[in-house]
Amino acid sequence: MPGTDETPQSRADGAAAAQPAIEFIDVEKRFGDNVVLQDLNFSVAPGERVTLIGPSGSGKTTILRLIMTLESLTDGYICVHGRPLTHEKRGDRRVALPKKQVRSNTKRIGMVFQHFNLFPNMTVAENIIEAPIHVLGMSRADALEKARALLKRVGLADKENEHPTKLSGGQQQRVAIARALAMDPEVLLLDEVTSALDPELVDDVLGALREIAETTDITMLIVTHEMQFARDVSQRVMMFSDGQIIEDGPPDEIFTRPQHERTAKFLSAVLEH
Amino acid sequence: MWDWSRAFDALPLLLKGFGNTLIATVGGTLIAVVLGLVIAILLRVLPRWINWLLKLAVAFVRNTPLVVQLLFIYFLFAKHPVLAGIPSLTLGLIIIGVHYSTYMSESYRAGIDSVPKGQWEAISALSLPPARAFRSIVLPQALRATVPSLGNYAVAMFKDTPFLFAIGVVELVTSAQQYGGRHFAYTEAFTLAGLIFLAASYPTSLLIRRLEKSLARY
């Protein structure tokens, strides 16, 4: 395995201090013959907010989906806070962890989707309390209290009993953010959360996310085309091209002095509109 | 041609027969609705080779006539010391229920498949346990697509109950046949039988439509 001399367990056994929140070790993802990611290595520190940019098809969304275990990696390892997420190395073998353990590993990872994916058969409040009750074992009353506080925070205090289909896209997305936050995530994955919204609804959603970024220390991985938002909210930007990180640094540097021609080209294309 | 006194005379016997029709339909529907769901779930979760056996069994039941199944089980059980004691009506409603469960399982499967991928992804993203997620998210959404065809199958089952005649259950059509033969009053007996069927199935289909609407609320 090129690029690493440590194994996932040696890290898991190591001191708890300074464990990265997320670590990709020689990750490969292929769909059939199509290799999307290859020998991908990077780590994200706890509390760090990282924006992934790059042309579509460069594998940004796949990275989020791998962390959420919506896709399975075809080789390599992902560790979350030093613990292997889906596979671990035993001796020379790469062993898949049992489903139940994987589900337990993802409990503190939250994801917000481009198309919200709220449960249409439930009210707004029911959407938010479902997982806290049935995954974290919270009481209904506690979960509801928390849901109300979160709804207030995203500016939807009066929508508790509405069905999602009665809400605008921007409102639905803010409910989805509240739903993810109700699980007290250590890691929050934001997958093009404003791409499906009408332009006038984007600001409310980004506003809610800005507030969360400012007031919490949740580790965030953000895939977005909103460059101003990326600049304001994230401490680090990774530029992807063909499944490789071609540039990695603070937003000010990447946005103002891109080192790579590919990055400069991409940025000028995105910033044009 | 039409004799009102015959018609009134026939009515009590026909209603008694209709009682059996109702019992068979309601009992059969309950079995089919539950067993159909169980089959649909098992086909999703069972390991491959058992799954294959179950699929084979389902295909077997679906591709042989109900009458053959009724007669086959009836005569198979007739030789058994204990099973021979099962009343024909009970046996009939179980067989008709199992028969229709194989159709209903397919409706459930289609309904479950109609739940959008994004819903399953949200379920994973929230780490919800599969059983809970199935009950609170997948099934309620699947039922929207499933209920109309479950209703159609229930009505079809209702109209298949005359086959129970084959194993000696006297339901509505058989009562009409018997009364008609005894008094040579087929017109009255079968007209009434038809009207009773209509009087039962029409309100039922209205009820199913209302149920569909209430499921389509959101």
Chai-1 contact restraints between the chains, C-beta under 6 A:
chainA,res_idxA,chainB,res_idxB,connection_type,confidence,min_distance_angstrom,max_distance_angstrom,comment,restraint_id
A,M68,B,A125,contact,1.0,0.0,6.0,A-B,restraint_1
A,L70,B,E121,contact,1.0,0.0,6.0,A-B,restraint_2
A,L70,B,S124,contact,1.0,0.0,6.0,A-B,restraint_3
A,R103,B,S127,contact,1.0,0.0,6.0,A-B,restraint_4
A,T106,B,S127,contact,1.0,0.0,6.0,A-B,restraint_5
A,K107,B,S127,contact,1.0,0.0,6.0,A-B,restraint_6
A,M111,B,A125,contact,1.0,0.0,6.0,A-B,restraint_7
A,H115,B,G118,contact,1.0,0.0,6.0,A-B,restraint_8
A,N117,B,G118,contact,1.0,0.0,6.0,A-B,restraint_9
A,N117,B,A122,contact,1.0,0.0,6.0,A-B,restraint_10
A,F119,B,I137,contact,1.0,0.0,6.0,A-B,restraint_11
A,P120,B,Y218,contact,1.0,0.0,6.0,A-B,restraint_12
A,N121,B,P140,contact,1.0,0.0,6.0,A-B,restraint_13
A,N121,B,Q141,contact,1.0,0.0,6.0,A-B,restraint_14
A,N121,B,Y218,contact,1.0,0.0,6.0,A-B,restraint_15
A,A131,B,L126,contact,1.0,0.0,6.0,A-B,restraint_16
A,A131,B,L128,contact,1.0,0.0,6.0,A-B,restraint_17
A,H134,B,R132,contact,1.0,0.0,6.0,A-B,restraint_18
A,V135,B,S127,contact,1.0,0.0,6.0,A-B,restraint_19
A,H163,B,Y218,contact,1.0,0.0,6.0,A-B,restraint_20
A,T165,B,Y218,contact,1.0,0.0,6.0,A-B,restraint_21
